[in-house]
Amino acid sequence: MAVTESMLDTTDHTIDGVRCAVYDSGPDDRGEAVVFVHGVPGPMDDWAELMPEIAGFARVIAMDMPGYGRSQHPQSFDCSVKGHARFLGLLLDRLGVERAHLVLHDFGGPWGLRWALEHPERLASLTLINTGVLDDGYRWHRLARIWQTPILGELFQLTSTPPTMKKGLDRDNPQPMPRAYVNRVGRYADWAHKRAVLRLYRNTPEPLSWFPEMDFGVAAHVPACVIWGAGDPYNPVRFAERQRNFFPEAEIHLLEELGHWPFIDDPQAVRTPLTAFLRERVGA
């Protein structure tokens, strides 16, 4: 588990009045890019073990979404799936991305999918890592239910520290989370960030509310790759195969003994199928 305290070389962009930290391998005039979108709790450093190899043959973009990492943690931001999808779209417009190969994890899944469903002509391929369309069989996990509960969620966030976070993650996941990962998350976990997490979960009562009145048929034939840590305690592995209900041509890779963050548990186990999938699609 090669997690480091690495700091990515980022540039700030102000999108709709919100400062956003962005990693962009360039060149800036390349309209096709592999776009990594983190989930909760982020930040974009989650992708640090995957991006260098991909940057060897593609433009790679990652960002800290508003409320996360180095980006601004504004109280007024629309902390909903719709709000984050809109922001992601504005950012891709600013960066000149005409065709996006989306690599999504956790809540980055609904953020990216919502954008893709509204811009199917710009979706070049889709990689879902322990995320995707969670249908009627999904039930919120314990942490989500805590965050969705007023007062209880605030108390939980107020008492959350890197040691308590590591203890909870080690209890839930099949492998202990590296201390460097927990410290990295804790570096940015001020109250504004913790409040953004609460607002996001409270604005998302049901998973299918992420895509109201959306027709997944528009993305049915997009090249898709599903990579899933089979020991995920939050998004059960049974939902990996169900992604074919929405993306029939998806290839599926189940990673045994890895959890919700398989790229932290074993970066190479994720890097191998991800790189092979993208090499075939970038520039195609």
Secondary structure, DSSP 4 states (H G I P E B T S, - for coil): ----------EEEEETTEEEEEEE-S-TT--EEEEEE--SS--GGGGTTTHHHHHTTS-EEEE--TTSTTS---TTS--SHHHHHHHHHHHHHHTT-SEEEEEEETTHHHHHHHHHHH-GGGEEEEEEES-S---TT----HHHHHHTSTTHHHHHHHH--HHHHHHHHHHHSSSPPPHHHHHHHHHT--HHHHHHHHHHHHT-SSGGGGSTT--GGGGTTS-EEEEEETT-SSS-THHHHHGGGT-TT-EEEEETT--S-HHHH-HHHHHHHHHHHHHHHTT-
